Amino acid sequence: MGRSGMRKFFLWAGAILILHSLSSAPMIFGMTGTAVLAEIQKRYETTADFEAQFVQEYVGKVMQRPQKGEGQVYFKKKGMMRWDYQTPNQKLISNGQTLWYYQPEENQVFVSQLSRIIKERTPLAFLAGEGNLSQEFNLVQWNEAVSQKEENYVVELAPKEPNPALAKLILTVDRKTFTVTQTDVIDGLGNVTRTRFMNIKTNVSHPDSFFNFTIPPGTDVLRSETPASSPSGK
């Protein structure tokens, strides 16, 4: 796989990790942490859908330079999502059942059942107001990050059960609105996928059809157990 293909693959994998991680926020921890997390939960329980610009960076232990991407992302309840990458040129779309990973420059699309990517009982998108991870995550620590431009809470979580794909999840949250503005997903090898959300909008009411993908004529269609296995050739 060339450098461009590796970049696209890592960013695709980062998007999946974030979706897997953002299914909710726990509410059963220490005094202050409980209050912050309860407010985050409350914020997204009233969210039917979510959209934002994003900037994503994958920092690997063995990679010389970070892999970067940016674009527009959309979430909606019932497992719907749409990542429209401007850089690199690719799309990751789910209608809640089918997942499409489209690479127009390679003229190919990977198609998979969403349940094979994400556990069926794990809500897909915290940003769409689904789920609660109090039974799956422990609060490691939390603090306030205050600068001249931003005032945030930073919440660090760890899964209760060992997970090589997700060793730690760090949420950066706006202190006034309790909106998640950044996620850091750290895997068991220490690789970090950081995604920052900007120009956030909620309850925009995108139709379900917005989360379907029509495969362009002449595109190579690859169906596999997981799209991640095909780009890497494994």
N, CA, C and O of each residue as an XYZ file, in Angstrom:
936
protein
N       0.842     -1.193      0.000
C       0.000      0.000      0.000
C       0.877      1.242      0.000
O       1.841      1.312      0.762
N       0.559      2.231     -0.847
C       1.334      3.454     -0.914
C       1.055      4.370      0.261
O       0.194      4.092      1.095
N       1.802      5.476      0.313
C       1.645      6.421      1.417
C       0.239      6.989      1.472
O      -0.324      7.140      2.556
N      -0.344      7.310      0.306
C      -1.703      7.846      0.274
C      -2.706      6.836      0.801
O      -3.612      7.182      1.560
N      -2.538      5.573      0.389
C      -3.459      4.547      0.862
C      -3.351      4.326      2.356
O      -4.364      4.141      3.030
N      -2.125      4.343      2.888
C      -1.945      4.187      4.331
C      -2.604      5.326      5.086
O      -3.229      5.106      6.124
N      -2.469      6.553      4.568
C      -3.076      7.699      5.237
C      -4.586      7.542      5.301
O      -5.197      7.779      6.343
N      -5.184      7.142      4.190
C      -6.630      6.981      4.151
C      -7.088      5.872      5.090
O      -8.101      6.000      5.777
N      -6.324      4.780      5.109
C      -6.703      3.663      5.961
C      -6.661      4.046      7.429
O      -7.593      3.738      8.172
N      -5.595      4.715      7.864
C      -5.479      5.071      9.268
C      -6.574      6.052      9.682
O      -7.109      5.949     10.786
N      -6.911      6.996      8.815
C      -7.965      7.935      9.154
C      -9.317      7.247      9.183
O     -10.165      7.570     10.014
N      -9.524      6.289      8.267
C     -10.760      5.509      8.308
C     -10.857      4.748      9.619
O     -11.900      4.747     10.273
N      -9.754      4.095     10.001
C      -9.736      3.342     11.246
C      -9.972      4.251     12.434
O     -10.649      3.869     13.389
N      -9.411      5.464     12.381
C      -9.628      6.423     13.459
C     -11.080      6.812     13.602
O     -11.585      6.951     14.716
N     -11.758      6.990     12.477
C     -13.175      7.328     12.522
C     -13.980      6.217     13.175
O     -14.875      6.489     13.975
N     -13.672      4.960     12.840
C     -14.371      3.832     13.435
C     -14.135      3.777     14.938
O     -15.072      3.546     15.703
N     -12.885      3.986     15.375
C     -12.579      3.969     16.800
C     -13.358      5.036     17.544
O     -13.873      4.793     18.636
N     -13.443      6.213     16.957
C     -14.162      7.306     17.610
C     -15.640      6.991     17.715
O     -16.254      7.232     18.755
N     -16.214      6.460     16.658
C     -17.615      6.104     16.695
C     -17.889      5.033     17.734
O     -18.907      5.064     18.426
N     -16.967      4.084     17.834
C     -17.112      3.034     18.828
C     -17.010      3.608     20.234
O     -17.650      3.100     21.154
N     -16.222      4.651     20.411
C     -15.949      5.197     21.732
C     -16.981      6.204     22.190
O     -17.203      6.359     23.391
N     -17.615      6.893     21.253
C     -18.474      8.009     21.619
C     -19.910      7.583     21.863
O     -20.837      8.329     21.546
N     -20.111      6.406     22.418
C     -21.469      5.947     22.566
C     -22.170      6.530     23.779
O     -23.401      6.515     23.809
N     -21.460      7.050     24.792
C     -22.107      7.731     25.903
C     -21.092      8.229     26.894
O     -19.891      8.228     26.623
N     -21.587      8.667     28.079
C     -20.683      9.088     29.140
C     -21.175      8.550     30.459
O     -22.380      8.617     30.704
N     -20.327      8.016     31.338
C     -20.749      7.450     32.602
C     -21.184      8.503     33.595
O     -20.804      9.669     33.489
N     -21.996      8.080     34.573
C     -22.581      9.015     35.519
C     -22.434      8.537     36.959
O     -23.164      9.015     37.828
N     -21.521      7.614     37.244
C     -21.526      6.990     38.558
C     -20.216      7.213     39.307
O     -19.939      6.512     40.280
N     -19.401      8.183     38.870
C     -18.094      8.329     39.458
C     -18.100      9.369     40.580
O     -19.155      9.750     41.088
N     -16.894      9.819     40.953
C     -16.736     10.726     42.068
C     -17.534     12.004     41.949
O     -18.084     12.299     40.888
N     -17.604     12.767     43.027
C     -18.498     13.906     43.162
C     -18.445     14.848     41.966
O     -19.448     15.018     41.273
N     -17.310     15.454     41.717
C     -17.229     16.429     40.641
C     -17.286     15.770     39.276
O     -17.947     16.264     38.362
N     -16.590     14.651     39.144
C     -16.633     13.939     37.882
C     -18.038     13.500     37.530
O     -18.434     13.552     36.365
N     -18.797     13.066     38.527
C     -20.175     12.654     38.297
C     -21.003     13.807     37.752
O     -21.784     13.636     36.816
N     -20.828     14.977     38.344
C     -21.614     16.131     37.914
C     -21.310     16.507     36.471
O     -22.220     16.776     35.687
N     -20.027     16.526     36.125
C     -19.634     16.879     34.760
C     -20.179     15.868     33.767
O     -20.754     16.243     32.745
N     -20.003     14.595     34.061
C     -20.438     13.554     33.136
C     -21.956     13.489     33.022
O     -22.492     13.188     31.956
N     -22.649     13.775     34.131
C     -24.105     13.816     34.075
C     -24.590     14.921     33.153
O     -25.575     14.749     32.435
N     -23.898     16.060     33.172
C     -24.273     17.158     32.292
C     -23.995     16.819     30.828
O     -24.768     17.184     29.943
N     -22.888     16.119     30.580
C     -22.609     15.669     29.210
C     -23.720     14.734     28.737
O     -24.239     14.876     27.630
N     -24.076     13.777     29.594
C     -25.130     12.825     29.247
C     -26.440     13.555     28.960
O     -27.122     13.263     27.977
N     -26.781     14.499     29.822
C     -28.012     15.261     29.658
C     -28.012     16.032     28.351
O     -29.030     16.114     27.664
N     -26.864     16.596     28.015
C     -26.729     17.371     26.775
C     -27.086     16.527     25.559
O     -27.830     16.972     24.685
N     -26.550     15.299     25.505
C     -26.717     14.510     24.300
C     -27.960     13.633     24.300
O     -28.342     13.110     23.252
N     -28.594     13.462     25.446
C     -29.864     12.743     25.454
C     -30.942     13.540     24.726
O     -31.915     12.969     24.233
N     -30.771     14.843     24.661
C     -31.732     15.694     23.953
C     -31.288     15.983     22.520
O     -31.879     16.824     21.843
N     -30.255     15.293     22.062
C     -29.724     15.513     20.723
C     -30.228     14.422     19.781
O     -29.941     13.240     19.972
N     -30.973     14.827     18.775
C     -31.456     13.871     17.772
C     -30.419     13.649     16.689
O     -30.270     12.537     16.184
N     -29.702     14.706     16.332
C     -28.622     14.568     15.363
C     -27.581     15.652     15.609
O     -27.801     16.587     16.378
N     -26.456     15.506     14.943
C     -25.278     16.323     15.234
C     -24.482     16.472     13.948
O     -24.350     15.518     13.181
N     -23.952     17.667     13.711
C     -23.042     17.846     12.583
C     -21.959     18.843     12.971
O     -22.170     19.706     13.823
N     -20.812     18.717     12.343
C     -19.683     19.597     12.668
C     -18.618     19.464     11.599
O     -18.558     18.465     10.883
N     -17.781     20.483     11.500
C     -16.531     20.349     10.776
C     -15.569     19.601     11.686
O     -15.649     19.725     12.908
N     -14.657     18.824     11.102
C     -13.702     18.122     11.931
C     -12.304     18.187     11.329
O     -12.121     18.267     10.115
N     -11.335     18.150     12.225
C      -9.937     17.985     11.851
C      -9.446     16.773     12.620
O      -9.600     16.703     13.839
N      -8.855     15.818     11.913
C      -8.475     14.547     12.512
C      -6.982     14.299     12.307
O      -6.420     14.603     11.255
N      -6.365     13.743     13.334
C      -4.941     13.448     13.262
C      -4.680     12.088     13.895
O      -5.132     11.798     15.003
N      -3.938     11.263     13.162
C      -3.538      9.954     13.671
C      -2.028      9.985     13.900
O      -1.246     10.207     12.976
N      -1.640      9.755     15.159
C      -0.222      9.761     15.518
C       0.155      8.343     15.913
O      -0.213      7.873     16.990
N       0.890      7.661     15.039
C       1.289      6.282     15.293
C       2.674      6.188     15.887
O       3.529      7.039     15.643
N       2.889      5.145     16.669
C       4.177      4.956     17.324
C       5.310      4.741     16.321
O       6.444      5.146     16.577
N       5.015      4.107     15.184
C       6.078      3.762     14.236
C       6.063      4.655     13.000
O       6.833      4.430     12.066
N       5.199      5.663     12.985
C       5.087      6.529     11.816
C       5.904      7.796     12.037
O       5.900      8.361     13.131
N       6.594      8.232     11.011
C       7.454      9.396     11.134
C       6.659     10.693     11.209
O       7.041     11.621     11.921
N       5.557     10.753     10.476
C       4.750     11.969     10.474
C       3.294     11.633     10.745
O       2.819     10.580     10.320
N       2.569     12.512     11.451
C       1.146     12.262     11.702
C       0.361     12.199     10.391
O       0.691     12.885      9.424
N      -0.677     11.369     10.374
C      -1.587     11.300      9.245
C      -2.773     12.217      9.554
O      -3.362     12.123     10.631
N      -3.123     13.095      8.626
C      -4.141     14.108      8.908
C      -5.303     14.035      7.927
O      -5.157     13.591      6.788
N      -6.448     14.479      8.397
C      -7.634     14.541      7.558
C      -8.570     15.616      8.066
O      -8.446     16.073      9.202
N      -9.511     16.020      7.220
C     -10.499     17.017      7.629
C     -11.717     16.925      6.733
O     -11.664     16.378      5.632
N     -12.817     17.472      7.229
C     -14.042     17.437      6.450
C     -15.244     17.777      7.303
O     -15.154     18.572      8.238
N     -16.384     17.164      6.968
C     -17.653     17.410      7.652
C     -18.204     16.068      8.110
O     -18.163     15.086      7.369
N     -18.722     16.030      9.342
C     -19.265     14.789      9.886
C     -20.689     15.012     10.377
O     -21.040     16.090     10.856
N     -21.499     13.966     10.245
C     -22.907     14.011     10.649
C     -23.234     12.720     11.401
O     -22.800     11.639     11.005
N     -24.001     12.839     12.486
C     -24.499     11.679     13.218
C     -26.012     11.818     13.384
O     -26.541     12.926     13.466
N     -26.695     10.680     13.432
C     -28.117     10.672     13.727
C     -28.435      9.392     14.471
O     -27.781      8.369     14.268
N     -29.438      9.446     15.332
C     -29.806      8.273     16.116
C     -30.098      7.075     15.224
O     -30.414      7.202     14.041
N     -29.978      5.913     15.841
C     -30.163      4.625     15.177
C     -28.980      4.261     14.290
O     -29.142      3.597     13.266
N     -27.774      4.708     14.694
C     -26.566      4.244     14.033
C     -26.257      4.885     12.702
O     -25.470      4.340     11.928
N     -26.852      6.029     12.411
C     -26.578      6.700     11.140
C     -25.423      7.692     11.296
O     -25.330      8.404     12.296
N     -24.556      7.725     10.298
C     -23.437      8.649     10.315
C     -22.957      8.890      8.894
O     -23.244      8.127      7.972
N     -22.217      9.978      8.755
C     -21.642     10.322      7.454
C     -20.399     11.163      7.682
O     -20.471     12.277      8.201
N     -19.233     10.601      7.278
C     -17.970     11.333      7.327
C     -17.607     11.695      5.895
O     -17.230     10.824      5.111
N     -17.716     12.961      5.550
C     -17.316     13.446      4.222
C     -15.936     14.090      4.353
O     -15.806     15.244      4.764
N     -14.907     13.313      3.993
C     -13.544     13.822      4.059
C     -13.251     14.665      2.825
O     -13.500     14.250      1.693
N     -12.713     15.864      3.071
C     -12.152     16.664      1.980
C     -10.706     16.257      1.737
O     -10.243     16.209      0.597
N      -9.999     15.963      2.828
C      -8.623     15.494      2.772
C      -8.451     14.360      3.781
O      -8.662     14.576      4.974
N      -8.071     13.154      3.338
C      -8.010     12.709      1.941
C      -9.413     12.557      1.355
O     -10.398     12.588      2.092
N      -9.508     12.396      0.056
C     -10.793     12.314     -0.625
C     -11.413     10.940     -0.382
O     -11.021      9.959     -1.014
N     -12.384     10.868      0.537
C     -13.030      9.603      0.866
C     -14.316      9.873      1.630
O     -14.538     10.985      2.109
N     -15.164      8.854      1.742
C     -16.412      8.962      2.481
C     -16.612      7.700      3.306
O     -16.273      6.599      2.873
N     -17.166      7.874      4.501
C     -17.556      6.766      5.353
C     -19.000      7.014      5.768
O     -19.279      7.969      6.492
N     -19.920      6.165      5.316
C     -21.350      6.429      5.473
C     -22.044      5.186      6.019
O     -21.746      4.068      5.600
N     -22.963      5.385      6.948
C     -23.769      4.288      7.484
C     -25.223      4.727      7.577
O     -25.520      5.841      8.010
N     -26.130      3.838      7.166
C     -27.559      4.108      7.334
C     -28.125      3.376      8.542
O     -29.340      3.279      8.710
N     -27.228      2.860      9.385
C     -27.647      2.131     10.570
C     -27.556      0.630     10.403
O     -27.561     -0.110     11.387
N     -27.471      0.174      9.157
C     -27.353     -1.254      8.876
C     -26.148     -1.559      7.989
O     -25.376     -2.476      8.269
N     -25.996     -0.786      6.926
C     -24.911     -0.984      5.977
C     -23.878      0.122      6.122
O     -24.222      1.289      6.307
N     -22.606     -0.259      6.036
C     -21.508      0.699      6.105
C     -20.787      0.715      4.769
O     -20.380     -0.329      4.260
N     -20.629      1.919      4.198
C     -19.897      2.093      2.947
C     -18.632      2.895      3.219
O     -18.679      3.926      3.890
N     -17.507      2.427      2.700
C     -16.247      3.164      2.759
C     -15.814      3.384      1.310
O     -15.344      2.462      0.645
N     -15.977      4.618      0.832
C     -15.799      4.944     -0.584
C     -14.512      5.715     -0.800
O     -14.269      6.736     -0.158
N     -13.678      5.208     -1.724
C     -12.434      5.859     -2.110
C     -12.512      6.179     -3.605
O     -12.174      5.333     -4.433
N     -12.949      7.378     -3.954
C     -13.148      7.702     -5.375
C     -11.875      7.663     -6.205
O     -11.922      7.296     -7.379
N     -10.746      8.028     -5.630
C      -9.508      8.032     -6.402
C      -9.068      6.614     -6.763
O      -8.409      6.409     -7.782
N      -9.430      5.638     -5.933
C      -9.143      4.238     -6.235
C     -10.302      3.570     -6.965
O     -10.211      2.409     -7.365
N     -11.411      4.326     -7.137
C     -12.602      3.818     -7.804
C     -13.094      2.533     -7.142
O     -13.411      1.557     -7.823
N     -13.155      2.541     -5.810
C     -13.605      1.356     -5.102
C     -14.402      1.740     -3.861
O     -14.226      2.822     -3.299
N     -15.280      0.834     -3.447
C     -16.070      1.016     -2.246
C     -16.108     -0.306     -1.491
O     -16.365     -1.359     -2.075
N     -15.851     -0.241     -0.196
C     -15.967     -1.402      0.673
C     -17.343     -1.364      1.330
O     -17.759     -0.332      1.854
N     -18.042     -2.488      1.298
C     -19.388     -2.567      1.846
C     -19.417     -3.637      2.930
O     -18.947     -4.754      2.715
N     -19.967     -3.299      4.091
C     -20.018     -4.243      5.197
C     -21.277     -4.010      6.016
O     -21.864     -2.928      5.979
N     -21.680     -5.023      6.747
C     -22.763     -4.861      7.704
C     -22.221     -4.144      8.936
O     -21.162     -4.496      9.455
N     -22.951     -3.143      9.392
C     -22.471     -2.329     10.502
C     -22.246     -3.158     11.756
O     -21.321     -2.882     12.520
N     -23.077     -4.168     11.980
C     -22.956     -4.990     13.183
C     -21.649     -5.753     13.228
O     -21.236     -6.202     14.297
N     -20.981     -5.913     12.076
C     -19.691     -6.584     12.060
C     -18.546     -5.648     12.417
O     -17.435     -6.095     12.703
N     -18.820     -4.347     12.400
C     -17.802     -3.362     12.754
C     -17.948     -2.944     14.209
O     -16.959     -2.828     14.934
N     -19.170     -2.722     14.626
C     -19.463     -2.266     15.974
C     -20.332     -3.306     16.653
O     -21.234     -3.862     16.026
N     -20.075     -3.582     17.933
C     -20.906     -4.522     18.668
C     -22.371     -4.102     18.570
O     -22.694     -2.919     18.681
N     -23.241     -5.066     18.363
C     -24.648     -4.762     18.134
C     -25.268     -4.030     19.322
O     -26.160     -3.202     19.134
N     -24.817     -4.318     20.526
C     -25.417     -3.689     21.699
C     -24.693     -2.416     22.116
O     -25.079     -1.774     23.092
N     -23.677     -2.060     21.404
C     -22.969     -0.818     21.715
C     -23.509      0.297     20.842
O     -23.363      0.229     19.622
N     -24.130      1.325     21.414
C     -24.644      2.425     20.593
C     -23.531      3.033     19.759
O     -22.396      3.148     20.224
N     -23.840      3.417     18.552
C     -22.820      3.878     17.621
C     -22.352      5.280     17.920
O     -21.150      5.542     17.898
N     -23.276      6.202     18.203
C     -22.886      7.615     18.239
C     -23.368      8.301     19.507
O     -24.559      8.571     19.659
N     -22.442      8.583     20.416
C     -22.755      9.411     21.580
C     -23.224     10.787     21.140
O     -24.085     11.392     21.779
N     -22.661     11.274     20.059
C     -23.009     12.613     19.588
C     -24.415     12.676     19.024
O     -24.914     13.768     18.752
N     -25.063     11.551     18.842
C     -26.460     11.537     18.426
C     -27.377     11.247     19.606
O     -28.571     11.016     19.416
N     -26.837     11.257     20.825
C     -27.665     11.144     22.013
C     -28.036      9.734     22.402
O     -29.049      9.545     23.076
N     -27.266      8.731     22.011
C     -27.597      7.352     22.340
C     -26.623      6.774     23.346
O     -25.428      7.064     23.300
N     -27.129      5.961     24.251
C     -26.292      5.112     25.067
C     -25.778      5.705     26.359
O     -25.917      6.900     26.618
N     -25.180      4.845     27.162
C     -24.580      5.199     28.442
C     -23.493      4.175     28.758
O     -23.781      2.981     28.847
N     -22.268      4.618     28.927
C     -21.144      3.706     29.101
C     -20.744      3.503     30.554
O     -19.618      3.085     30.825
N     -21.628      3.786     31.482
C     -21.264      3.669     32.893
C     -20.899      2.248     33.275
O     -20.166      2.036     34.240
N     -21.398      1.273     32.534
C     -21.082     -0.118     32.833
C     -19.825     -0.595     32.110
O     -19.338     -1.694     32.377
N     -19.297      0.216     31.201
C     -18.150     -0.206     30.404
C     -16.876      0.574     30.677
O     -15.783      0.085     30.391
N     -16.994      1.791     31.229
C     -15.818      2.645     31.411
C     -15.646      3.062     32.861
O     -16.616      3.207     33.605
N     -14.402      3.251     33.244
C     -14.043      3.847     34.525
C     -13.490      5.248     34.300
O     -12.833      5.511     33.293
N     -13.758      6.135     35.232
C     -13.174      7.466     35.190
C     -11.759      7.402     35.749
O     -11.569      7.069     36.918
N     -10.771      7.717     34.929
C      -9.381      7.711     35.373
C      -9.061      9.020     36.083
O      -8.535      9.020     37.196
N      -9.383     10.137     35.428
C      -9.199     11.439     36.045
C      -9.953     12.485     35.232
O     -10.379     12.235     34.105
N     -10.103     13.650     35.827
C     -10.688     14.773     35.099
C     -10.083     16.048     35.648
O      -9.636     16.096     36.793
N     -10.074     17.079     34.820
C      -9.557     18.371     35.258
C     -10.128     19.469     34.393
O     -10.825     19.215     33.411
N      -9.822     20.690     34.775
C     -10.233     21.853     34.002
C      -9.037     22.376     33.223
O      -7.972     22.618     33.791
N      -9.221     22.548     31.919
C      -8.171     23.112     31.074
C      -8.593     24.525     30.692
O      -9.523     24.702     29.906
N      -7.931     25.513     31.231
C      -8.314     26.901     31.026
C      -7.193     27.633     30.294
O      -6.040     27.602     30.725
N      -7.532     28.288     29.193
C      -6.575     29.108     28.465
C      -7.239     30.439     28.152
O      -8.385     30.673     28.537
N      -6.531     31.295     27.466
C      -7.101     32.592     27.119
C      -8.260     32.454     26.140
O      -9.162     33.291     26.121
N      -8.239     31.394     25.322
C      -9.263     31.234     24.305
C     -10.339     30.227     24.679
O     -11.466     30.312     24.191
N      -9.998     29.263     25.549
C     -10.928     28.179     25.818
C     -10.991     27.865     27.310
O     -10.016     28.033     28.042
N     -12.161     27.406     27.738
C     -12.346     26.888     29.076
C     -13.040     25.549     28.943
O     -14.204     25.485     28.549
N     -12.334     24.479     29.271
C     -12.842     23.140     29.033
C     -12.695     22.251     30.255
O     -11.873     22.506     31.136
N     -13.509     21.201     30.290
C     -13.252     20.065     31.150
C     -12.574     19.007     30.295
O     -12.912     18.840     29.123
N     -11.621     18.297     30.877
C     -10.970     17.187     30.194
C     -11.218     15.931     31.021
O     -10.801     15.847     32.176
N     -11.900     14.956     30.424
C     -12.313     13.743     31.120
C     -11.589     12.560     30.505
O     -11.669     12.339     29.296
N     -10.888     11.806     31.323
C     -10.137     10.646     30.845
C     -10.822      9.367     31.321
O     -11.041      9.179     32.518
N     -11.158      8.491     30.374
C     -11.879      7.255     30.662
C     -11.064      6.054     30.194
O     -10.256      6.156     29.271
N     -11.289      4.919     30.845
C     -10.650      3.673     30.444
C     -11.686      2.560     30.482
O     -12.494      2.512     31.410
N     -11.686      1.664     29.500
C     -12.670      0.575     29.486
C     -12.449     -0.381     30.644
O     -11.309     -0.665     31.012
N     -13.535     -0.877     31.218
C     -13.421     -1.819     32.324
C     -12.889     -3.165     31.857
O     -12.184     -3.847     32.601
N     -13.220     -3.552     30.633
C     -12.713     -4.787     30.071
C     -11.582     -4.479     29.096
O     -11.676     -3.509     28.343
N     -10.520     -5.273     29.088
C      -9.391     -5.014     28.180
C      -9.843     -4.946     26.729
O     -10.645     -5.762     26.273
N      -9.314     -3.957     26.010
C      -9.677     -3.753     24.614
C      -8.454     -3.216     23.878
O      -8.085     -2.058     24.073
N      -7.813     -4.031     23.036
C      -6.583     -3.573     22.365
C      -6.801     -2.376     21.459
O      -5.872     -1.606     21.214
N      -8.038     -2.208     20.950
C      -8.315     -1.086     20.066
C      -8.607      0.199     20.828
O      -8.560      1.283     20.248
N      -8.907      0.092     22.119
C      -9.273      1.265     22.900
C      -8.776      1.100     24.323
O      -9.443      0.473     25.147
N      -7.612      1.656     24.619
C      -7.049      1.594     25.962
C      -7.485      2.787     26.803
O      -7.608      2.689     28.024
N      -7.717      3.915     26.132
C      -8.072      5.139     26.852
C      -8.860      6.066     25.932
O      -8.592      6.148     24.734
N      -9.826      6.756     26.508
C     -10.618      7.745     25.787
C     -10.596      9.049     26.562
O     -10.960      9.083     27.737
N     -10.167     10.125     25.907
C     -10.126     11.438     26.543
C     -11.102     12.365     25.826
O     -11.015     12.552     24.612
N     -12.028     12.942     26.584
C     -13.010     13.873     26.039
C     -12.698     15.281     26.519
O     -12.524     15.509     27.716
N     -12.626     16.216     25.597
C     -12.513     17.633     25.932
C     -13.886     18.252     25.749
O     -14.483     18.142     24.678
N     -14.390     18.904     26.794
C     -15.781     19.337     26.841
C     -15.859     20.819     27.170
O     -15.185     21.292     28.086
N     -16.669     21.542     26.435
C     -16.889     22.958     26.702
C     -17.566     23.127     28.069
O     -18.589     22.498     28.335
N     -16.999     23.972     28.930
C     -17.525     24.128     30.292
C     -18.925     24.726     30.337
O     -19.693     24.440     31.255
N     -19.264     25.561     29.343
C     -20.555     26.243     29.388
C     -21.678     25.400     28.802
O     -22.793     25.397     29.323
N     -21.392     24.694     27.732
C     -22.442     23.962     27.031
C     -22.362     22.457     27.219
O     -23.305     21.742     26.879
N     -21.244     21.959     27.758
C     -20.987     20.526     27.916
C     -21.017     19.793     26.576
O     -21.382     18.620     26.499
N     -20.626     20.509     25.527
C     -20.482     19.919     24.200
C     -19.083     19.336     24.057
O     -18.099     19.981     24.421
N     -18.990     18.117     23.528
C     -17.696     17.501     23.278
C     -17.054     18.186     22.078
O     -17.604     18.163     20.977
N     -15.896     18.791     22.290
C     -15.205     19.508     21.217
C     -13.981     18.765     20.696
O     -13.448     19.103     19.639
N     -13.533     17.748     21.439
C     -12.376     16.979     20.976
C     -12.387     15.601     21.619
O     -12.746     15.443     22.785
N     -11.986     14.610     20.838
C     -11.820     13.262     21.358
C     -10.409     12.781     21.059
O      -9.876     13.017     19.974
N      -9.811     12.107     22.030
C      -8.530     11.444     21.842
C      -8.740      9.963     22.141
O      -9.033      9.586     23.275
N      -8.589      9.133     21.120
C      -8.728      7.693     21.266
C      -7.329      7.095     21.237
O      -6.601      7.260     20.258
N      -6.951      6.401     22.304
C      -5.614      5.824     22.427
C      -5.744      4.308     22.476
O      -6.453      3.772     23.328
N      -5.062      3.611     21.566
C      -5.170      2.155     21.545
C      -4.101      1.524     22.427
O      -3.308      2.221     23.060
N      -4.092      0.191     22.458
C      -3.194     -0.525     23.350
C      -1.730     -0.360     23.025
O      -0.880     -0.621     23.876
N      -1.406      0.070     21.805
C      -0.017      0.281     21.406
C       0.434      1.719     21.604
O       1.590      2.052     21.344
N      -0.474      2.570     22.063
C      -0.127      3.971     22.274
C      -0.382      4.861     21.081
O      -0.039      6.042     21.121
N      -0.983      4.331     20.003
C      -1.351      5.161     18.861
C      -2.536      6.050     19.239
O      -3.440      5.615     19.953
N      -2.528      7.275     18.766
C      -3.546      8.250     19.146
C      -4.298      8.745     17.912
O      -3.688      9.154     16.924
N      -5.620      8.704     17.981
C      -6.461      9.332     16.972
C      -7.176     10.508     17.630
O      -8.021     10.321     18.505
N      -6.833     11.709     17.204
C      -7.408     12.929     17.786
C      -8.327     13.586     16.773
O      -7.932     13.835     15.634
N      -9.552     13.864     17.189
C     -10.517     14.531     16.316
C     -11.080     15.750     17.032
O     -11.608     15.649     18.140
N     -10.961     16.895     16.387
C     -11.488     18.142     16.946
C     -12.699     18.570     16.135
O     -12.660     18.585     14.905
N     -13.788     18.922     16.838
C     -15.040     19.318     16.199
C     -15.219     20.830     16.285
O     -14.971     21.435     17.328
N     -15.656     21.436     15.173
C     -15.841     22.888     15.106
C     -17.162     23.196     14.416
O     -17.701     22.362     13.690
N     -17.680     24.395     14.647
C     -18.948     24.823     14.046
C     -20.025     23.765     14.253
O     -20.674     23.324     13.304
N     -20.202     23.370     15.502
C     -21.117     22.284     15.857
C     -22.570     22.754     15.787
O     -22.910     23.847     16.241
N     -23.417     21.902     15.207
C     -24.853     22.146     15.156
C     -25.568     20.879     15.592
O     -25.138     19.774     15.261
N     -26.653     21.031     16.329
C     -27.434     19.877     16.763
C     -28.893     20.043     16.353
O     -29.375     21.152     16.124
N     -29.587     18.891     16.268
C     -31.017     18.853     15.928
C     -31.301     19.599     14.627
O     -32.199     20.437     14.545
N     -30.505     19.265     13.619
C     -30.654     19.880     12.292
C     -31.745     19.201     11.480
O     -32.271     19.784     10.532
N     -32.089     17.960     11.849
C     -33.163     17.201     11.205
C     -32.828     16.793      9.772
O     -33.614     17.023      8.853
N     -31.670     16.194      9.594
C     -31.353     15.616      8.292
C     -32.237     14.394      8.057
O     -32.436     13.602      8.979
N     -32.774     14.219      6.850
C     -33.602     13.040      6.565
C     -32.755     11.770      6.583
O     -31.541     11.821      6.382
N     -33.404     10.634      6.824
C     -32.679      9.368      6.848
C     -31.985      9.099      5.517
O     -30.926      8.472      5.478
N     -32.578      9.569      4.440
C     -32.009      9.326      3.113
C     -30.622      9.961      2.952
O     -29.841      9.541      2.098
N     -30.323     10.965      3.768
C     -29.019     11.618      3.717
C     -27.900     10.646      4.098
O     -26.737     10.865      3.761
N     -28.261      9.574      4.801
C     -27.285      8.608      5.284
C     -27.282      7.328      4.458
O     -26.828      6.284      4.925
N     -27.781      7.406      3.251
C     -27.652      6.317      2.291
C     -26.579      6.684      1.277
O     -26.277      7.861      1.081
N     -26.010      5.682      0.640
C     -24.972      5.919     -0.355
C     -25.317      5.163     -1.625
O     -25.567      3.958     -1.594
N     -25.331      5.878     -2.740
C     -25.548      5.273     -4.039
C     -24.195      5.047     -4.698
O     -23.455      5.996     -4.960
N     -23.879      3.790     -4.963
C     -22.581      3.454     -5.542
C     -22.517      3.930     -6.985
O     -23.362      3.539     -7.791
N     -21.545      4.759     -7.337
C     -21.425      5.258     -8.715
C     -21.211      4.101     -9.698
O     -20.525      3.131     -9.372
N     -21.790      4.197    -10.890
C     -21.587      3.156    -11.903
C     -20.106      2.961    -12.211
O     -19.345      3.924    -12.301
N     -19.712      1.709    -12.368
C     -18.342      1.398    -12.703
C     -17.400      1.296    -11.521
O     -16.216      1.011    -11.699
N     -17.910      1.526    -10.302
C     -17.069      1.438     -9.112
C     -16.872     -0.023     -8.705
O     -17.825     -0.803     -8.712
N     -15.655     -0.392     -8.354
C     -15.383     -1.738     -7.853
C     -15.980     -1.883     -6.462
O     -15.693     -1.088     -5.567
N     -16.807     -2.897     -6.289
C     -17.473     -3.130     -5.009
C     -16.818     -4.320     -4.320
O     -16.803     -5.426     -4.860
N     -16.283     -4.092     -3.138
C     -15.630     -5.134     -2.356
C     -16.434     -5.358     -1.091
O     -16.641     -4.433     -0.306
N     -16.881     -6.570     -0.897
C     -17.671     -6.909      0.291
C     -16.828     -7.807      1.181
O     -16.312     -8.834      0.741
N     -16.697     -7.406      2.441
C     -15.849     -8.146      3.342
C     -16.427     -8.082      4.750
O     -17.368     -7.341      5.033
N     -15.827     -8.884      5.615
C     -16.297     -8.906      7.006
C     -16.073     -7.566      7.660
O     -16.932     -7.080      8.396
N     -14.913     -6.954      7.398
C     -14.621     -5.594      7.864
C     -13.862     -4.862      6.774
O     -12.918     -5.420      6.215
N     -14.243     -3.618      6.448
C     -13.512     -2.858      5.454
C     -12.047     -2.691      5.797
O     -11.213     -2.569      4.899
N     -11.710     -2.682      7.102
C     -10.327     -2.443      7.491
C      -9.394     -3.540      7.010
O      -8.205     -3.294      6.802
N      -9.919     -4.761      6.827
C      -9.049     -5.862      6.467
C      -8.614     -5.757      5.014
O      -7.505     -6.170      4.673
N      -9.454     -5.218      4.161
C      -9.119     -5.179      2.746
C      -8.057     -4.147      2.387
O      -7.129     -4.480      1.651
N      -8.151     -2.877      2.883
C      -7.107     -1.922      2.541
C      -5.726     -2.355      2.994
O      -4.736     -2.042      2.334
N      -5.641     -3.067      4.104
C      -4.331     -3.459      4.591
C      -3.839     -4.736      3.929
O      -2.677     -5.113      4.077
N      -4.726     -5.399      3.199
C      -4.336     -6.598      2.498
C      -4.283     -7.825      3.384
O      -3.736     -8.853      2.986
N      -4.850     -7.733      4.595
C      -4.814     -8.861      5.510
C      -6.174     -9.518      5.569
O      -6.355    -10.498      6.291
